[in-house]
Amino acid sequence: MDEDLPKKKKPFEIGQDLSLLSAGELQETVNVLKQEIARIEAEMASKSASRNAAEAFFKR
């Protein structure tokens, strides 16, 4: 039955009430968000490099 299963922790949502999270949960959230920022920045760099390569190719 569903009552016997451990409840899944809700994912962090931007703007949520932080007072409901423990210090450990806040640190875990910071770590996850830092990883996500790094992933986003890597994707941005990849897209920028692709765009720059295309611009250089077509400016010939």
N, C-alpha and C positions, 0 to 999 in steps of 0.2 A: 504494500500500500504506500501511497505517496507520503503519509505522515511519518513513516519509518526512515525515509531517505533524508540525508542531511540537506539543508537548504543551500542552494547555490548563492554565493555572494553576488550582489548586484554590481555590475561594472560601474566604474566612476563615470559620473556625468558632469559636464561643465556646468558650473553654477549651483551644484548641489550643496546642501547644508553640511559644511565641514565639521560642525560641532558634534555631529553624530558619529564621527570616525575617531578611533583610538589613535594614539601617537604612532603605533606600529602600522596601522592602516594608512595613515597619512604618509609615512615614509615609503611604504610600498607603492602608494599612488604616485608619489614624486618619482620614484625609480621607473615605474611603467611609463609615465609621461615623458621622462628624459629619453627613454629608449624610443618612444614614438616620435619625438622631435628629431632625434638622430636619423631615424628611418625616413622621415619627411624631407629633411635637409639633403640626404643622399639622393632621394628621388628628384628633388629640385636641381641638384648639381648635374645629375644625369640628363635631365631635360634641357638644361642650359647648355651643356656640352654638345648635345645633339643639334640644338638650334644654331649654335655658333658654327658647328661643322657645316651645316646646310647653308648658312649665310655665306661662309667662306667659299664653298663650292660654287654657289650661284653668282658670286660677285666676280668670277673670273672673266 
